[in-house]
Amino acid sequence: MRTLEIRRHALTKKGADRGHGSHLSAEGVAQARRLGAQMGPFDRVLTSLIPRTLETALAMGFAVDEQLDVLGDIPADVWDEIGHQARWQWPQAFVTFAEQVAGGGP
């Protein structure tokens, strides 16, 4: 059976240290290393072009097969429908996503 795992990036720098692309903080690198030691192997690892996603995969100990710009591209009308961070508080986020996709929204 095929399995698809979707992961978000590890913890990023805050405030003035954040910079463009929100690089991982030292705590984020440690977090990714801990998680990566408990996962895998994977047949294929993809990230967006956003630096923190590549940094997370590498800190987890996984070689990145490809970086795709489409993975980091969320159109404004989608943000309007799902909110920026609110979706991570939904009780069943991916069920809700599936319902919205089936409904034909943005």
Helices and strands as residue ranges (DSSP letters): G 15-17, H 26-36, E 46-47, H 51-59, E 66-67, G 69-72, H 76-82, G 86-89, H 93-102
